[in-house]
């Protein structure tokens, strides 16, 4: 018997699989997570993987939460330790009273275990060696066998797993039966030899509802399809490559003319990120909706072109799936670390529009909206995803589209308008919103042509190095940026149940952890108003939110408090009033981390009066 | 100054093309390059070629990088949209523009610094993709705007104006273009408009990646003794492989060719190139032989000019990508947005 009481919980625990990458564990683990969703229980899986194809440690963590907490929690209740290389560390990560499932084919000394956990050994290798002769099958089916063991241990609906196996191998039907057989080998072994169930159990629920389970990159790519993107130019880089891959897949299904089989899109895998953004800018200059997908190092390479697009006022959409920097950093770990490098990308005075989706559903919405904003504002729009949202399946509300929606192509002067004698000045602020009219190349034989350049020019696009027209133009660009404040998605505010002097600002993938942390902070007796910032430039409500509170915590996943710097810089706030809460070890931020950091801070602020004055 | 407009006055007797335009309608603003610059002759050749082809000026998109050569698009086709992009990156901007609207003519103008140094990567990749364009390098072997540094096309052993010897090997963009799969490869000389104008016309009619290297002496920094890109040197060492006559498809086919010395090449759009061969054994469809011919003559210090290679059945990037006939920039919601019904199915597949 373990020295700590074994954890006993229903529909609320964390299972972590430790595997070796390239061993085929990913699909078995994903099936495990999907089966839980099929039981109506919300869960959030996360891949923790190396920048490598075969042989290095990889983990898959499934947080089961009937309450719907989809952020990372931290800690492991049940460890499925399949990687001898990380065995010791994996065991150390189990919560007291937790459980360990391991391959007991080779006896291990007691010193390899802990006495405060329940150790469950299954001779997986021995079983596989007995059942299969092909070495590849031995490896692959081992994964399904441990899923079978788990179905018995935590009372998982085995029918749900069988159904998923059927769906997964549809079309490759001869794989269905052997997989189901392997599942039952594991399940039968557990039923016969182990104490089933353990303290962690699943019970059917109805908390999943109509939600969908999808990766942020796939969702953002679908947003690009719905947003009317026709040109995609990209260069492979983790963790953004799957966005371009998904766009390719979506287009093959949704954008091919059924009769002619011709493509209503063009996708180029460019030679580097410079060429990717160059193609996007060329295409958008010529009136197509175009985007690229990249990560931090790609953003660094694109700097010169981003400045050109800003100054020459060419629409562009850039999906930045952020990973831990600087330099190559931790390519397969998550961070929100490109905020400053995107907001002020390129040399000279520049400012760019950023969107911060919190999950795949919002990645879809903003992925589409970015194209309207780019055309309306004639400037680059950054959709700031990160590895946590982009490369993990997340439960989220279903995708929605208003069929009555018409694309906003912005201010484009037509041949008819030119013919009618409408005055065309490419950089002329006709409406006072800082946004000029443009023409597409080839519009009119004698009117409306202009020369696009990165050099300074006057309102009619004529080259000039005169100070006056230069300043005039730079001021108009600021006016345009002000216009953007009311066009981008507004911050969302959730007030505490009682009035409070404290607030918190957060954004992007921090969202689920923050929602959960609020309850934990409240349990410590503190109230906190919340603001989720969804875009830069900041709406005026960011200013008033900070003004309305004594202290505002700014929670983000980078070392240098980049969003906080942006708020201080752009809103003109006394930095002392913005308290940074920073998580940047490459793992997704957890509710436990936020609750502790903010809770400790608020505890310290609590003043106990020495004497009550009546 | 580049914004100086030329007077609009046309002499009434100026010849007109089929569209009723004179060559003045194909001009841009006044050149700000040095008097006698080879680039201005190339500008004149482009104007002449577009005039003779009766191209509607606004159906051309002219795109350049940075440098003296990249300034020239302001000096021709004033009614075309132009894009002076960033140094060495014209090819990617042009590729993107071409993807957006396959119906325009794309004229990429670059220099030897722009294409052979900072932009060598983009030069290579747009050619291997087969972007339908005319890619002209105005090659003077020198950085003009920054006052006379060697470029990567400067020959080894050539002398700069300040007496420096170039010890680096030179890059031959024509050889590279052949190796990279460009489907139309030519070299010409800015001082030879009788060769250059038909070459540009043929390149415009070609459907695929057409590359023209035009040796264009820099009067300010690379036209002295010891330079291998000076007017005198190029005139003395020019080995023209053929002379080109270009006939648009609408011209009646009644030109008489002299057997043995003339080869007729038909292009996709029905236009014909008549090659008056100077080197009798030169085969304009043999990529490998073209490379050999080029290197053989280069070793002898000769600069081979003319149409060096043209692919008979060239395909462009849009053919590779199987894109729709309508320009992508004309597609609207109906073509692009699958709507809620498709989304319902996608949602269902994600549960």
Interface residues (C-beta under 8 A of the other chain):
Chain A: X37 X210 X211 X212 X213 X214 X222 X225 X226 X228 X229 X230 X231 X233 X254 X255 X257 X260 X261 X262 X263 X264 X265 X266 X267 X268 X270 X271 X272 X274 X275 X276 X277 X278 X279 X280 X281 X282 X283 X284 X285 X286 X287 X288 X290 X304 X305 X308 X398 X399 X400 X401 X402 X403 X405 X406 X407 X439 X440 X441 X442 X443 X444 X445 X446 X449 X450 X451 X452 X453 X454 X455 X462 X463 X464
Chain B: X1 X2 X3 X56 X57 X58 X59 X61 X63 X73 X74 X78 X79 X80 X81 X82 X83 X84 X85 X86 X89 X91 X92 X93 X94 X95 X96 X97 X98 X99 X100 X101 X103 X104 X121 X122 X124 X125 X129 X318 X321 X322 X323 X324 X325 X328 X329 X331 X332 X333 X335 X336 X337 X338 X339 X340 X342 X343 X346 X347 X350 X351
